[in-house]
Amino acid sequence: MGGTDGCILFLVHGLMDKLQYRAATAKGGVKTLLFSSSALLLWLFLLLLTPDLLHSSAWVLLLICCLLGLLAGYAKLTEPFYVVELDQQGFCYIHHKGHWRIPWTGLFFVAVPELDGKQIAYIGVKLKSYDDFLAQLQPRLAVHLMVEQRHLLIAALGSNCPSGTCPTDLMVEVGEYRGTTRSYKGAIAMFARRMQLLRQLTGFDLFIPMSAIGPEPAEFCRKVNQIRLQCLDNTVT
């Protein structure tokens, strides 16, 4: 087993068993929590010695910083240790609210999307089939992804509707979604319509934040696309 550039590769009998990318957003959680806890304890100790410090706005601000540090450290610790797993069957994205998985046969490619000629802070994933993906998508995860990526939708709409007025059909995310093999309602139907809209606006269906992947998104995309081809050709080395 060896680790390079935020990923860990496991080899079994010369074949790729699993390639795991550690979540960049999860790093430093323990240090942040310990530092903030120590600062808060020191703050309380000094307050016991000098109660009048509580009337100082600077000390109140320091307390707020300590509490925010505790929240940030806790948030990092609750993030999944690995954000992406690649194996001989497919591609898995792990979110703290769930996960989704795409078999290699259902994936076209991954790349960094662009809006107005500028790369956005996401890895874009293009699917071959919506039905296979939606069948395993958890409604809880679908809702959280739509909320988290709302600003991405707004940016994409702004880029494709420079006048500020988009066709009303672009904004429709409610109602039943009819796939090739079945129909969907509720959160899954809304997510499917969101994927359709984002594909129309950006060329991609799913998005993974670059902040979760690390500093080399282009290398990540190259690696994923390469492994996909190798697995489909049964030539993984």
N, C-alpha and C positions, 0 to 999 in steps of 0.2 A: 504494500500500500504506500502511496506517495501523495503529497499534496503540493499543488502549484497554482499560483494566481487565484486563490480562493476556491479551488475545486479539489475534490479528493477522488481518486480513481482506484477502483478495486479491480484486480485482474484475477480471473479464475481459468486455469488451463489455457492461457493465451487468448481467451476471448473476453471482451468487455462485459463485465457483469453489471456494474453500476457506476455512473459518473455523477457525483453530487457536488452542487455548488452551494457553498455556505452563504447564508444571507448576510450581506454587508450591513444591513440595518440592525442585525442582532449583535454585532460586535461591540464590545466595550460596555455591555450592560452591567456586569458585576462591578467594574471600576467606577462607572458613573454612580451606581447605587451606594457603594462604599464611601466614595468621596463626599457625596451629598449627605449621607448619614453622619459622617464624621463632622462635617461643617455644621450640621444642625445641632449635634450634641455640644459642640464648642459654643455655638450661639446660645444654647440653653444654659450652659455653665456660666458664661459671661453675664447672662441676664440675671442669674441667681446672685452673682456677686454685685452687680450694679443694676438694680431694677429700673433706674431712670433711663436706661438705654432704650427701653420700649417706646419712649416718647420721641426717639430720633427716627426720622424718615429713612435714613440710611440703613439703620438696623432692621426696620420693617422690610425694606427692599431686599436686604440680605436674607431674611427669612423666606420671602417669596421665592428667591433664587434657589434656596435649599429645597423647598417643596417642589419646585418645578424640576430640579435635578432628580429628586426621588421618583417623580412621575416618569421622567424620561428613562431612567434606569430600569424601572419596572416594565415600561413599555418595550424596551429592548429585550428584556428577559422573557417576555411573553411571545416574542416573534419566533417563528420556527427556526431551528438550527440550520436546516437546509431549505433553500427556496426553490431549487430545481433539481430534479433527478432524471438522468438519462439512462436507459438500459436497452436491452436488445428488443424489447417490445414497443417502447415509445418514450414520450416526453411527458413529464409530470411537473406541474407548478404547485407549490405548497404555500398556502396563505394561512394566516392565523385563524381564519374563519372556515377553513376547509381546503380542498384541493381539486384540481381538475387534471385529467389525463388525456393525451392524444396518442393513439397508435401511430407508428411511422407511416402506415398506409393512409392515414387520414390527414397528414400534414403536407402542405405544399412546400413551405419554407418559412424561415424567420429572418427578419432584417430590421434595420432601424428606419422607421418611417420619417418622412419629411413633410413639412407644411411650409409653403411659400419658399421652398428651396433650403429650409433650415431643418436640421434634425431635431426631433422632439425627444423628451427624456423617457422614452419607452422603447422596449423591444416589441416589434409587431409580429404576430403569428397569423399566418393565413391557412385556413382549413380547406379540406376538400369536401367535407360533408358536415352540415350542421346537425343532422339527426343523430348521428353517432355521438357527437359531443354533448348535445342537449340531454340525451338519455341518461348520462351519468353526472350531470351538473346538479349540485345541491342548491335549492332555492335560497338558503341562508347566504351562501357564498355569492350567488348571483346578485342579490340585493346589495351586499357590501361592495362588490366590484363596481356596480353601477354608480353608487354614491361616491366612491373614491375617485372614479375616473370621469366624474361629471365635468370637471374643468377641461379634460381632454376633448370631450364632445363639444364644449363651448368654443374651444380654440379651433377645432376642425370646422365647425359651422362658420365661425368668423372668417376663416381662411377661404372657404368656398362660397361664402355669401358676403362679399365685400360691401355691398350696399346696405347690409344690416337687416335685410328682409329675405328670409329663406322660404322656399315653397312649403306650404303647410304639411304636405305629405312627408317631408323630411323630419318633422317634429313629432310624428305620431309614434308612440311607444306602447300604447295600450291596445287591448283587444286580443283576440285569439291569433296565434301564429300557426300556420299550416305548413308543416314540413313535407318531405317527400313521402314518408311512411306513416306519419301520425301528426296529430295536432297538439298544441301546447297552450296552456292558460296560465294566468298569474305571473309570478316573478320570472319563470323560465321563458314565457312568451315575450315579456318585456325585454329580457336579456337578448333573445334571438333578434328582435327588432333593432335593438341597439347595435348588435353585431352587423346586421345588414347595413345600417346607416353608417357605421364607422368604416365598413369596407368601401362603401360608395365614396366616402370623404377622404379616406387615407389609403385604401387598398389592403387593409388588414382587418382581421376579425377580433383578435384577442390582444391584450397588451400586458406586459410585465414591466414594472418600473425599473429604470436603469439603476436607481439607488439600491435596489435589492441585489442586483447582479454584481456591481463593482465597477472599476474604472475602465474595463476593456470590453464594451458592448459589441464592437465589430468582431473581435476575436471570439466572443461567445457565440455570435450568430454563425460565424464560419465553422466553429466546432460542431454546433448542433446540426447544421446542414450537411456537414461531412459525415457525421455519425449516422444520420438518417439514410444517406445514400449507401453507406457501408452495410448497415443493417438490412436494408431492402435487397442488397446484392449478396447478403450472407458472406461478406468479406471483412468483418470486423477484426482488427488486429490489436 
